[in-house]
Amino acid sequence: MAKTPVPVSRVAIAGNLQLARTIFNFSQEDLGALCQLHRTHISAIERQELNVGVDTVERLARAFTVPAYVLLMPRAEAQTLLYEAFVSSAEQAG
């Protein structure tokens, strides 16, 4: 029996979430605390095991101060926006 391919949006969210955590220097536990999600939930999203709901995508995006659609974008486009959000948040922090 053939294995069902992982949906493109799930792959995008997983990759962009890992990228965002790297840019913002968040551990899975840090991000989970910000989003009120358990670290294992973050891990399962990054491993493409979960069909993530819209509310969860919104919570994750809010932690990185970007619109939710950024987490669904192709990695090259998302990387630029995530980096800009990081620089902006660092400047606001002082």
C-alpha positions, -999 to +999 in steps of 0.1 A: +000+000+000+014+034-010+021+060+017+000+091+014+022+122+007+023+149+034+003+180+024+024+209+011+010+233+038+020+209+066+056+208+051+057+246+049+045+251+085+070+226+098+099+241+080+090+277+087+084+269+123+119+254+127+133+284+108+115+309+130+126+292+162+162+293+149+160+330+140+144+340+173+166+315+193+135+298+208+136+263+220+105+241+215+098+247+252+102+284+249+078+286+220+053+263+237+052+285+267+046+316+245+017+298+227+004+279+256+012+246+239+032+217+252+067+212+238+057+178+224+029+195+204+055+219+188+077+189+181+049+170+164+041+200+142+077+202+132+078+165+124+047+170+102+027+146+123-002+170+131-029+186+110-026+220+126-057+241+131-060+278+121-061+289+157-028+271+164-012+287+133-023+321+145-009+315+180+025+303+165+026+333+142+018+358+170+049+345+189+070+356+160+051+388+154+042+379+119+008+373+101-003+337+101+001+334+063+039+338+067+041+303+082+025+289+050+047+307+025+076+292+006+107+291+029+127+318+010+099+343+013+091+334+049+128+337+059+130+373+048+098+383+067+107+363+098+142+379+099+126+414+095+102+406+124+131+395+145+151+427+138+120+448+145+114+431+178+150+434+188+150+471+180+118+476+201+133+458+230+161+483+231 
